[in-house]
């Protein structure tokens, strides 16, 4: 049974006269879940390096895309620290949602 189906069953079991709206409510709840996941809190290790769990961002000055995001063994370059952090947060949310069987 999928997370959506479980949520729908909970709604049907606990909301009087949920009827066909239970499926719509389940979809709305699932759609809201990613925004409920708190963003990563970064720890500055040095002026050019920050880390949070398996995520790290390193600054390499003089490059057109000087911010390198490393997730495990995968890396990608970004033009700004904010863009690298956003990519890390997007990955973080996708990993959590995937654990529930929901693909973003």
N, C-alpha and C positions, 0 to 999 in steps of 0.2 A: 504494500500500500504506500502510495506517495505521500509526501508531507502535505500536499494540497488536499488529498483525500482524507487524511487524518484530521486536518483543520476543519474541513467541511463536516465530517462526522461529529466533531466536538461542537460545532455550531448547531447542527441539527439536534444533537442530544441536549443542549443547554439553552437554546433560544426557542422560546415558544413560537410556533407558526413560522419557522425559518423558511420552509418550503424551498422553492427554486433559488431564492436569494442567498442560500447558504453557499452555493458555488461561487457567486459573485463576491461574497464576503471573504471567502477563503482566498480568492485571487487578489483581493485588495490587501489582505493581511500579508500575503507573500510578497506583493509588490512593495510594501512598506518596510519589510525586514532589512534590506541592505542599508537603508538610511539610518537604521537604529544601531548599526555596528559602529562603535567608536573608532575614530581615526587613530592611526599609530602615533605614539608619542616618541619623538626622536631624542636621542641622547647624543650631545656633541662630545665626541671623543677628542677631537683636535679641531683646529680652525678649518681644516679641509676634509674632515671625515665625521660622519654621524652614523648611528646605528640604532636599530630596533629589532631585536630578535634575529630572524634570518635575513633581514633587509639591511643593506648598508648603502650609503651615498658618499661618493668621494668626488671632490672638486679637483679638476685638472685645468689650471689657468692656461689661457692662450689658445684654447680649442674652440671651434664654432659651437660644439655641444659639450661643454666642460663638466657636466654632472653625470657621473656613471652610477647607475643603480644596479646593485648586485642582489639577486634573489637566488640563494643557493649557489648553483654553478652557472646560472644564466645572468647575462649582463646586457644593459642597453644604455645608450647615451641620450642625454636630454639637454635642452638649451637653458633650462632654469632649475633651480633647486625645487621650486614649487611644482613644476611638471614632473620631476622625478618622485617627489613625495606623493603626488596624486596617483601616479602609476603604481607605486607601492601600495597605497590604500585601496586602489581598484583591485589589485591582485589579492590583497588581504581579504576584502569582502567576497570576492569570487571563491576563494578557498573555503571560507566559512559557509557560504551558501551551498557549495558543492558537497559539503559534509551532510547537508540536509537533502541532497538530491535535486537541488534547484540550480539550474544553469543561468548565469546572468548574460 
